[in-house]
């Protein structure tokens, strides 16, 4: 075959494809200069952020001597729209401090005691491990229960991995019945009595308190904490519920959109709650003043001196300073609430990417931590590079095989599999690549090489055998497996998301 004409056609096609692919290239998040609200805290946040890459929008509230100031920085989502103090964000595990305060409030009113056990709260439930029935409300609130970190996912571990790749809810299907069923079958671990973070345990705490109160957890929280504090913009979004008006849209720092988490059985642990900087400022100010229902939950009770926990609230020592705090993280959002008793200063931070805001929050409190730049995930970087190389150069190399030892001549079965594999690699790289560390321009370049490989394959196709080398049944089996894997991946990532 004449090589000049195919190469020219492939080069032109690759250049056109690369140019068009730039419009669909990965778009890592970046914090813009747009500001709303009080310029004071907005400026302080900008100064506290070393590297804006990976953030898209931040809402901030500061409390100093009882004075509350709020602001917004950046965009609500990829479609634009400025963040402000009333923009709803998914707050993740910040709900845990509210669950702890709910326990403290119910204890103060004599509804429950800290030593009430799960056997007492769920009298009709049989526990496979009797020790589970002996777990107390205080142990659940202080993460010392010995329960596992997570309840088992309905679809098993694979469903969690698939959800992470697709950007969907990894806790889908975990309603109250699922959580309580998992509680019945679980066992207490050897670390009971030690502080070991458990989303599962905090979810069970919320369900137990709701059981005693005779209502659902969201309604109990509304009655006992949200309404008394005037937190009217805070609430839960369940399956099928619309998001709050003007809500921020979440995503990864690398630019991948992520769907909200809505599992109702894990509400008390932080799944499904949306709130605003305005509302959290009310909670924070009242908690610092000791007037919030259940404010005693912030009192440290368990753990070593430098890292103690009360009912949901952590207290961490930084040299000679103590910060009371909690953070939150979902697939596409991050959050932080913290305050220092000695100075009377507090801060709320909400972000609409998965890049953490803890270091920024600490700096606003005057505690300087190491750089808050996103840590490089070298394994993900390597995987991204391999996917780009395999999706682009791999197909081009296969299509130009000469028959030598290192570059065997292609056949039709190999080229067909190569095209499907290249498409899957590029889709996966676009969806889950390390685009905060790998230049996004490499994706359209890889697309260009892949299209060039397809064009070369088209030119060579008529003169190629169906199977040129290897044992036919082995080749067909490998091709079938590759087609299922590649096709399934493309379907899961590109179509079902």
C-alpha positions in Angstrom: 0.0 0.0 0.0 1.2 3.5 -0.7 2.0 5.2 2.6 1.9 8.9 1.6 -1.7 9.2 0.9 -3.0 7.4 4.0 -0.6 9.3 6.2 -1.6 12.7 4.8 -5.3 11.8 5.2 -4.7 10.5 8.7 -2.8 13.6 9.7 -5.5 16.0 8.4 -8.2 14.0 10.0 -6.3 13.9 13.3 -5.7 17.7 13.3 -9.4 18.4 12.6 -10.5 15.9 15.3 -8.1 17.4 17.8 -9.3 20.9 17.1 -13.0 19.9 17.5 -12.2 17.9 20.7 -10.8 21.0 22.4 -14.4 22.1 22.7 -15.2 19.0 24.8 -11.8 18.8 26.6 -11.7 18.4 30.4 -12.2 21.7 32.2 -10.6 21.7 35.6 -12.3 24.0 38.2 -10.8 27.3 39.0 -11.8 30.0 41.5 -12.8 33.3 39.7 -12.5 36.8 41.1 -16.3 37.4 41.3 -17.4 38.4 44.8 -20.7 39.0 46.5 -21.6 40.2 50.0 -19.1 41.6 52.5 -15.8 42.3 50.9 -13.9 41.7 54.2 -14.4 38.0 54.5 -14.2 37.6 50.7 -10.8 39.2 50.6 -9.6 37.1 53.6 -10.7 33.9 51.8 -8.9 34.9 48.6 -5.7 35.7 50.7 -6.0 32.3 52.5 -6.2 30.3 49.2 -2.7 29.6 48.0 -3.8 27.9 44.8 -7.2 28.6 43.3 -7.0 25.5 41.1 -9.6 22.9 42.0 -12.1 25.3 43.6 -15.0 26.8 41.7 -17.2 28.7 44.2 -16.9 29.3 47.9 -19.4 30.7 50.4 -17.9 32.1 53.7 -19.3 33.3 57.0 -17.2 34.6 59.8 -18.2 35.2 63.5 -16.0 37.6 65.5 -17.2 38.8 68.9 -20.7 37.9 68.0 -20.6 39.9 64.7 -21.5 37.8 61.6 -20.2 38.7 58.2 -21.0 36.7 55.0 -19.7 36.6 51.4 -19.5 34.6 48.3 -16.6 34.0 45.9 -16.6 32.4 42.5 -19.4 30.6 40.6 -22.3 28.3 41.5 -21.4 25.9 38.7 -20.1 25.5 35.2 -23.1 27.3 33.9 -22.1 30.4 35.8 -24.0 32.5 38.4 -22.3 34.0 41.4 -22.1 32.3 44.8 -23.6 34.3 47.6 -24.4 33.7 51.3 -27.8 32.3 50.4 -26.5 29.8 47.8 -27.5 26.2 48.9 -24.6 23.7 49.1 -24.5 20.0 49.9 -22.9 20.0 53.3 -22.0 16.4 53.9 -20.8 15.4 57.3 -21.5 18.8 58.9 -24.9 17.2 59.7 -23.1 15.0 62.2 -22.6 18.0 64.6 -26.3 18.7 64.3 -27.0 15.1 65.2 -24.7 15.4 68.2 -26.5 18.6 69.2 -29.8 16.8 68.8 -28.7 14.1 71.2 -27.5 16.7 73.8 -30.8 18.6 73.5 -32.9 15.4 74.0 -30.7 14.5 77.0 -31.2 17.9 78.5 -35.0 17.5 78.2 -34.9 14.0 79.7 -36.1 12.3 76.5 -33.1 10.0 76.4 -29.9 9.5 78.4 -26.4 9.2 77.0 -26.2 5.6 78.3 -29.4 4.4 76.6 -28.5 1.4 74.5 -29.6 0.3 71.0 -31.4 -2.6 72.6 -33.5 -0.1 74.6 -34.1 2.1 71.6 -35.0 -0.8 69.3 -36.7 -3.3 71.7 -38.1 -5.5 69.0 -34.9 -5.9 67.0 -32.7 -9.0 67.4 -28.9 -8.4 67.0 -26.7 -11.2 65.6 -23.9 -9.8 67.8 -25.3 -9.1 71.3 -22.6 -6.4 71.7 -24.3 -4.3 69.1 -27.4 -4.1 71.3 -25.2 -2.8 74.2 -23.8 0.1 72.2 -24.9 3.4 73.8 -26.0 6.7 72.3 -23.0 8.4 73.7 -20.7 5.9 72.0 -22.4 6.5 68.7 -22.1 10.3 69.0 -18.4 10.0 70.0 -17.4 7.5 67.4 -16.4 5.0 70.0 -19.1 2.4 69.3 -16.9 -0.1 67.4 -19.3 -0.1 64.5 -17.8 -0.2 61.0 -17.2 3.0 59.2 -19.8 2.3 56.5 -22.9 0.2 56.1 -22.6 -2.4 53.3 -23.8 -1.0 49.9 -26.9 -2.7 48.5 -25.0 -3.7 45.4 -21.7 -4.7 47.1 -18.3 -3.0 46.8 -18.5 -3.0 43.0 -21.5 -0.7 43.0 -19.5 1.8 45.0 -16.7 1.8 42.5 -19.0 2.1 39.6 -20.8 5.0 41.2 -17.5 6.8 41.8 -16.5 6.4 38.1 -19.9 7.6 36.9 -20.2 10.4 39.4 -23.5 9.1 40.9 -24.6 8.5 44.5 -22.5 5.7 46.0 -25.0 5.4 48.8 -28.1 4.9 46.6 -30.6 2.5 48.1 -29.5 2.9 51.7 -32.8 3.9 53.2 -33.6 3.5 56.9 -34.7 -0.1 56.4 -31.3 -1.0 54.8 -29.3 0.7 57.5 -31.2 -1.0 60.3 -31.0 -4.3 58.6 -27.3 -3.9 58.3 -27.2 -3.0 62.0 -28.9 -6.2 62.8 -26.3 -8.3 61.0 -23.1 -6.4 61.8 -20.6 -7.0 64.6 -18.8 -4.7 67.0 -15.1 -4.4 66.2 -12.2 -4.7 68.5 -11.6 -0.9 68.6 -14.7 -0.3 70.6 -13.9 2.4 73.2 -11.5 4.1 70.8 -12.4 7.1 68.6 -12.8 5.5 65.2 -14.9 7.6 62.7 -18.1 5.8 61.7 -20.7 7.2 59.3 -22.7 4.1 59.9 -22.7 4.7 63.7 -23.9 8.4 63.3 -26.6 7.3 60.9 -27.8 4.7 63.5 -27.7 7.4 66.2 -30.1 9.6 64.2 -32.5 6.7 63.5 -32.4 5.8 67.2 -33.2 9.3 68.3 -36.0 9.5 65.8 -37.4 6.1 67.0 -37.6 7.4 70.5 -39.2 10.7 69.4 -41.7 8.9 67.2 -40.9 10.8 64.1 -38.5 10.8 61.1 -35.0 12.1 61.6 -35.4 15.1 59.2 -38.5 16.3 61.0 -37.0 15.8 64.5 -34.0 17.9 63.5 -36.3 20.5 62.1 -38.4 20.7 65.3 -35.5 20.7 67.8 -32.7 22.6 66.0 -33.4 24.1 62.6 -36.6 26.0 63.4 -35.5 27.4 66.8 -32.4 28.8 65.1 -34.3 30.2 62.1 -32.4 27.9 59.7 -35.1 28.0 57.1 -32.8 27.3 54.1 -31.5 24.0 55.5 -33.1 20.7 54.8 -32.8 17.3 53.2 -33.2 16.3 49.5 -34.3 12.8 49.1 -34.8 10.5 46.1 -36.9 12.3 43.5 -36.9 15.7 45.3 -35.9 18.8 43.4 -32.8 20.6 44.5 -33.2 23.9 46.3 -33.7 27.0 44.1 -30.3 28.5 43.1 -28.4 25.5 44.4 -24.7 25.2 43.5 -23.7 22.3 41.3 -21.0 20.0 42.5 -18.1 18.5 40.8 -14.5 17.3 41.3 -11.6 19.8 41.2 -10.6 18.2 37.9 -13.9 19.4 36.4 -16.0 16.2 36.5 -19.7 16.8 37.4 -21.0 14.8 40.3 -24.6 14.0 41.2 -26.0 14.8 44.6 -26.1 12.2 47.4 -29.7 11.4 48.6 -29.7 8.2 50.7 -32.4 8.9 53.3 -31.2 6.2 55.8 -27.9 8.1 56.2 -29.4 11.5 56.7 -28.1 11.9 60.3 -24.5 11.1 59.0 -24.8 13.9 56.3 -26.3 12.4 53.2 -28.8 14.6 51.5 -28.5 17.8 53.5 -28.3 21.2 51.8 -27.7 24.4 53.6 -26.3 27.9 53.2 -23.5 30.1 54.7 -26.3 32.3 56.2 -27.9 29.4 58.0 -24.7 27.8 59.2 -23.6 31.2 60.5 -26.8 31.2 62.7 -25.9 27.7 64.0 -22.3 28.7 64.6 -23.0 32.0 66.4 -25.6 30.4 68.6 -23.4 27.4 69.4 -20.5 29.7 70.3 -22.8 31.8 72.5 -24.1 28.6 74.2 -27.7 29.4 73.2 -28.2 26.8 70.5 -30.2 23.7 71.4 -27.7 21.1 72.4 -24.7 23.5 72.4 -23.1 21.2 75.1 -22.4 18.7 72.3 -19.2 20.7 71.7 -17.8 19.7 75.1 -14.8 17.3 74.6 -15.5 13.9 76.1 -13.3 11.2 74.4 -10.0 10.7 72.8 -6.4 11.9 73.5 -5.7 15.5 74.6 -4.7 16.8 71.2 -7.7 15.3 69.3 -10.8 15.1 71.4 -14.5 14.7 70.4 -17.8 15.5 72.1 -21.1 14.6 70.6 -20.1 15.0 66.9 -17.9 18.0 67.4 -14.1 17.6 67.3 -11.7 19.7 69.4 -8.1 19.7 68.0 -5.1 21.3 69.6 -2.7 23.3 67.4 0.3 24.1 69.6 -1.3 26.2 72.4 -4.6 26.8 70.6 -7.8 24.7 70.5 -10.2 24.7 67.5 -13.7 23.1 67.8 -14.7 21.9 64.3 -16.1 19.5 61.8 -15.8 19.1 58.1 -17.9 17.7 55.3 -17.3 16.1 52.0 -19.4 14.5 49.3 -18.6 13.6 45.7 -18.8 17.2 44.5 -18.8 19.4 47.6 -16.7 20.3 50.7 -17.5 22.1 53.9 -15.9 23.3 57.2 -17.2 24.8 60.4 -14.8 25.8 63.2 -14.4 28.2 66.1 -12.0 29.0 68.9 -13.5 29.6 72.3 -10.5 31.7 73.5 -10.8 34.3 70.8 -14.5 34.2 70.1 -13.8 33.7 66.4 -15.6 31.3 64.1 -15.8 30.5 60.4 -18.0 28.6 57.9 -16.8 27.6 54.5 -18.8 25.8 51.7 -17.3 24.8 48.4 -18.8 23.2 45.3 -15.9 20.9 44.4 -14.4 18.0 46.2 -11.3 19.9 47.0 -11.1 20.3 50.8 -11.5 23.7 52.5 -10.2 22.8 56.0 -6.8 24.5 55.6 -8.5 27.7 54.3 -10.9 27.6 57.3 -8.0 27.2 59.8 -6.2 30.1 58.2 -9.2 32.3 58.7 -9.1 31.4 62.3 -5.4 32.3 62.5 -4.0 28.8 62.4 -1.5 28.5 59.5 -1.4 25.0 58.1 0.8 23.6 55.3 -0.1 24.7 51.8 -3.7 23.9 50.8 -2.7 23.0 47.2 -4.3 19.8 46.0 -2.0 16.8 46.6 -0.8 15.1 43.5 -2.3 11.6 43.1 0.6 10.0 41.3 -1.2 6.7 40.7 -4.1 8.6 39.1 -1.7 10.7 37.1 0.0 7.5 35.8 -3.3 5.9 35.0 -4.4 9.0 33.1 -1.2 9.1 31.0 -1.5 5.4 30.2 -5.1 5.8 29.1 -4.2 8.8 26.9 -1.3 6.9 25.4 -3.3 3.7 24.9 -6.3 5.5 23.5 -4.3 7.7 21.1 -0.9 6.4 20.2 -1.8 2.8 20.8 -4.3 2.7 18.0 -2.1 4.7 15.6 0.8 2.3 16.3 -1.4 -0.7 15.7 -2.7 0.6 12.4 0.8 1.3 11.1 2.3 -2.1 12.0 4.9 -3.2 9.5 5.2 -6.9 10.3 8.4 -6.6 12.3 8.9 -8.2 15.7 8.1 -5.0 17.6 5.4 -3.8 15.2 3.4 -6.8 14.0 1.2 -6.4 11.0 -2.5 -5.8 12.0 -5.5 -7.8 11.1 -9.2 -6.9 11.1 -10.0 -8.4 14.4 -7.1 -6.5 16.1 -8.0 -3.2 14.5 -11.7 -3.5 15.5 -10.7 -4.2 19.1 -8.2 -1.4 19.0 -10.8 1.1 17.9 -13.2 0.1 20.7 -10.4 0.0 23.3 -9.2 3.4 22.3 -12.7 4.9 22.6 -13.1 3.4 26.1 -9.7 4.7 27.2 -10.4 8.2 26.0 -13.9 8.2 27.6 -12.5 7.0 30.9 -9.6 9.4 30.8 -12.0 12.3 30.2 -14.3 11.2 32.9 -11.8 10.3 35.7 -8.5 11.8 34.7 -6.1 13.7 37.0 -6.8 17.0 35.2 -5.5 19.2 38.0 -2.0 17.7 37.4 -2.1 16.5 33.8 -2.5 19.3 31.1 -6.1 19.0 29.8 -4.8 19.8 26.2 -3.4 16.2 26.1 -6.9 14.8 25.8 -7.7 16.4 22.4 -4.2 15.5 21.3 -4.9 11.9 22.2 -8.2 12.1 20.3 -6.4 13.4 17.3 -4.0 10.5 17.3 -6.9 8.0 17.8 -8.8 9.4 14.8 -5.6 9.3 12.7 -5.3 5.7 13.7 -8.9 5.0 12.6 -8.3 6.6 9.2 -5.1 4.5 8.7 -7.1 1.4 9.7 -9.8 2.2 7.1 -7.1 2.5 4.4 -5.5 -0.8 5.4 -8.7 -2.7 6.1 -9.4 -4.1 2.5 -6.0 -5.8 2.3 -6.0 -7.3 5.8 -7.0 -10.9 6.9 -9.6 -11.4 9.5 -7.1 -13.1 11.8 -3.5 -12.9 10.8 -1.8 -14.6 13.7 -2.4 -16.5 16.9 -4.8 -19.3 17.7 -8.3 -18.3 16.4 -10.3 -19.3 19.4 -8.0 -17.5 21.7 -8.2 -14.4 19.6 -12.0 -14.5 19.4 -12.3 -15.1 23.1 -10.0 -12.1 23.9 -11.8 -9.9 21.4 -15.2 -10.8 22.9 -14.0 -10.1 26.5 -12.4 -6.8 25.3 -15.6 -5.8 23.5 -17.7 -6.4 26.6 -15.4 -4.5 28.9 -14.8 -1.6 26.6 -18.5 -1.4 25.5 -19.7 -1.7 29.0 -17.3 1.0 30.2 -18.4 3.4 27.4 -22.1 2.7 28.2 -21.6 3.2 31.9 -19.6 6.4 31.7 -21.0 8.1 28.6 -24.6 7.0 28.4 -25.8 6.0 31.9 -24.3 9.0 33.7 
